């Protein structure tokens, strides 16, 4: 009975962790939009919120690690579960760092790129959001995990295409941006947003293998 209660507690902690990651996607979207639209007060709130979410995720990750090791729960799956949590936590950290770089470096982003960057942000966050139900399914119905992952790969591919389009636009279609350093800066922020979808794809690959191992 004790082990059963601890197992349920570990599952609840993982659910809370996934909810925290899901919330961070919403805040990252809002943060990029607020930066581009010069809503400084709201942008500051987004920075504070995503920082709190990162701290909460770190605490939940530590609790999950402690309960899995202390009570010897799911020993055959423990390593995979902890690697999954670590990589998901990495996505949240990556999102937080990317948003904070807007605050630190204060990039000048021409208005004609605003819609493109907002769309790139939406697609990258959609890739992350598509990983979350797949991660939930791993614990509930591992046989259905693979069916849920196709969205992650679709969004990651679309993010790559859009990021390339933005970079081409910056270097080939915006002659009024004369400084090469400014072009590099715009490429840098495009790459950072795009990279979040790459991380989601890596987690999708991991989940696919984990699900196969569970169903063998």
C-alpha positions as CSV (number, residue, x, y, z in Angstrom):
1,X,0.0,0.0,0.0
2,X,2.9,2.4,0.9
3,X,4.6,1.7,-2.5
4,X,1.3,2.2,-4.3
5,X,0.8,5.6,-2.6
6,X,4.3,6.7,-3.4
7,X,3.9,5.6,-7.0
8,X,0.7,7.7,-7.3
9,X,2.5,10.6,-5.7
10,X,5.3,10.3,-8.3
11,X,2.8,10.3,-11.1
12,X,1.1,13.4,-9.7
13,X,4.5,15.2,-9.4
14,X,5.2,14.4,-13.1
15,X,1.7,15.7,-14.0
16,X,2.5,19.0,-12.1
17,X,5.8,19.2,-13.9
18,X,4.2,18.8,-17.3
19,X,1.6,21.4,-16.4
20,X,4.4,23.8,-15.5
21,X,6.1,23.2,-18.8
22,X,2.8,23.8,-20.6
23,X,2.3,27.1,-18.7
24,X,5.8,28.2,-19.7
25,X,4.9,27.9,-23.4
26,X,2.0,30.4,-22.9
27,X,4.3,32.8,-21.1
28,X,7.0,32.6,-23.7
29,X,4.5,33.4,-26.5
30,X,3.2,36.4,-24.5
31,X,6.7,37.5,-23.7
32,X,7.9,37.6,-27.3
33,X,4.7,39.5,-28.4
34,X,5.0,42.0,-25.6
35,X,8.7,42.6,-26.4
36,X,7.9,43.2,-30.1
37,X,4.9,45.4,-29.3
38,X,6.9,47.4,-26.7
39,X,4.6,46.5,-23.8
40,X,7.4,46.8,-21.3
41,X,5.4,46.3,-18.1
42,X,3.8,43.1,-19.4
43,X,7.1,41.9,-20.7
44,X,8.7,42.3,-17.3
45,X,5.8,40.3,-15.8
46,X,6.4,37.6,-18.3
47,X,10.1,37.4,-17.3
48,X,9.2,37.1,-13.6
49,X,6.6,34.5,-14.3
50,X,8.7,32.3,-16.5
51,X,11.5,32.5,-13.9
52,X,9.1,31.3,-11.2
53,X,7.9,28.5,-13.5
54,X,11.5,27.4,-14.0
55,X,12.2,27.4,-10.3
56,X,9.0,25.4,-9.7
57,X,10.0,22.9,-12.4
58,X,13.4,22.5,-10.8
59,X,11.8,21.8,-7.4
60,X,9.4,19.3,-8.9
61,X,12.3,17.6,-10.8
62,X,14.2,17.2,-7.5
63,X,11.1,15.8,-5.8
64,X,10.6,13.3,-8.6
65,X,14.2,12.2,-8.4
66,X,14.0,11.8,-4.6
67,X,10.8,9.7,-4.6
68,X,11.9,7.4,-7.4
69,X,15.3,6.7,-5.7
70,X,14.2,6.7,-2.1
71,X,11.3,4.3,-2.6
72,X,12.9,2.3,-5.4
73,X,9.9,2.9,-7.6
74,X,9.8,1.7,-11.2
75,X,13.5,0.6,-11.2
76,X,13.4,-0.7,-14.7
77,X,12.0,2.6,-16.0
78,X,13.6,5.0,-13.6
79,X,16.6,5.9,-15.8
80,X,14.4,6.6,-18.8
81,X,11.9,8.7,-16.7
82,X,14.7,10.8,-15.1
83,X,16.3,11.5,-18.5
84,X,12.9,12.4,-19.9
85,X,12.3,14.9,-17.1
86,X,15.8,16.3,-17.4
87,X,15.3,17.0,-21.1
88,X,11.9,18.5,-20.6
89,X,13.3,20.7,-17.9
90,X,16.0,21.7,-20.4
91,X,13.3,23.0,-22.8
92,X,11.9,25.2,-20.0
93,X,15.3,26.5,-19.1
94,X,16.0,27.1,-22.8
95,X,12.8,29.1,-23.2
96,X,13.5,31.1,-20.1
97,X,17.1,32.0,-21.2
98,X,15.9,32.9,-24.7
99,X,13.3,35.3,-23.3
100,X,15.8,36.8,-20.9
101,X,18.2,37.5,-23.8
102,X,15.6,39.9,-25.2
103,X,15.8,41.8,-22.0
104,X,19.6,41.6,-21.8
105,X,20.6,42.4,-25.4
106,X,17.5,44.5,-26.3
107,X,17.6,43.6,-30.0
108,X,16.2,46.0,-32.6
109,X,13.7,44.0,-34.6
110,X,12.2,45.8,-37.7
111,X,8.5,45.9,-37.8
112,X,8.3,43.9,-41.0
113,X,9.8,40.9,-39.1
114,X,7.3,41.0,-36.2
115,X,4.7,38.7,-37.7
116,X,7.4,36.3,-38.8
117,X,8.9,36.1,-35.4
118,X,5.5,35.8,-33.7
119,X,4.6,32.9,-36.1
120,X,8.0,31.2,-35.4
121,X,7.4,31.5,-31.7
122,X,3.9,30.0,-32.1
123,X,5.2,27.1,-34.1
124,X,8.1,26.3,-31.8
125,X,5.9,26.4,-28.7
126,X,3.4,24.2,-30.5
127,X,6.1,21.6,-31.0
128,X,6.7,21.7,-27.2
129,X,3.0,21.6,-26.4
130,X,2.7,18.5,-28.7
131,X,5.3,16.7,-26.7
132,X,3.4,17.1,-23.4
133,X,0.4,14.8,-24.2
134,X,2.8,12.2,-25.6
135,X,4.7,12.3,-22.3
136,X,1.4,11.9,-20.4
137,X,0.5,8.9,-22.6
138,X,3.8,7.2,-21.8
139,X,2.6,6.7,-18.2
140,X,-1.0,5.9,-19.1
141,X,-1.0,4.2,-22.5
142,X,2.5,3.8,-23.9
143,X,1.0,2.1,-27.0
144,X,-0.5,5.5,-28.1
145,X,2.6,7.6,-27.7
146,X,3.9,7.2,-31.3
147,X,0.5,8.3,-32.7
148,X,0.7,11.6,-30.8
149,X,4.3,12.5,-31.8
150,X,3.7,13.2,-35.5
151,X,2.7,16.8,-34.6
152,X,6.0,17.4,-32.9
153,X,7.9,16.5,-36.1
154,X,5.5,18.6,-38.3
155,X,5.9,21.7,-36.1
156,X,9.7,21.3,-35.9
157,X,9.9,21.0,-39.7
158,X,7.8,24.1,-40.2
159,X,9.9,26.0,-37.7
160,X,13.0,25.1,-39.6
161,X,11.4,26.4,-42.9
162,X,10.2,29.6,-41.4
163,X,13.5,30.3,-39.6
164,X,15.4,29.8,-42.9
165,X,12.9,32.2,-44.6
166,X,13.4,34.8,-41.9
167,X,17.2,34.6,-42.2
168,X,17.0,34.9,-46.0
169,X,14.8,37.9,-45.7
170,X,17.3,39.5,-43.3
171,X,20.4,38.9,-45.4
172,X,18.9,39.2,-48.9
173,X,15.7,41.4,-48.8
174,X,16.4,44.1,-46.2
175,X,19.1,46.4,-47.7
176,X,18.1,49.2,-45.3
177,X,19.8,47.1,-42.5
178,X,23.3,48.1,-43.4
179,X,25.2,46.8,-40.5
180,X,26.2,43.1,-40.7
181,X,26.3,43.0,-36.9
182,X,22.6,43.8,-36.8
183,X,21.8,41.1,-39.3
184,X,23.8,38.6,-37.2
185,X,21.8,39.8,-34.1
186,X,18.5,39.1,-35.9
187,X,19.8,35.7,-37.0
188,X,20.9,34.9,-33.4
189,X,17.4,35.5,-32.0
190,X,15.8,33.6,-34.8
191,X,18.0,30.6,-34.2
192,X,17.3,30.7,-30.4
193,X,13.5,30.5,-31.0
194,X,13.9,27.8,-33.6
195,X,16.2,25.8,-31.4
196,X,13.3,25.2,-28.9
197,X,11.5,23.2,-31.5
198,X,14.7,21.2,-32.1
199,X,14.8,20.3,-28.4
200,X,11.1,19.2,-28.6
201,X,12.0,16.9,-31.5
202,X,14.8,15.3,-29.5
203,X,12.4,14.6,-26.7
204,X,10.0,13.1,-29.2
205,X,12.7,10.8,-30.4
206,X,13.4,9.8,-26.8
207,X,9.7,9.2,-26.0
208,X,9.3,7.0,-29.2
209,X,12.1,4.7,-28.0
210,X,10.9,4.7,-24.4
211,X,7.4,3.7,-25.5
212,X,8.7,0.8,-27.7
213,X,10.7,-0.5,-24.7
214,X,7.6,-0.4,-22.5
215,X,5.4,-2.3,-25.0
216,X,7.9,-5.1,-25.7
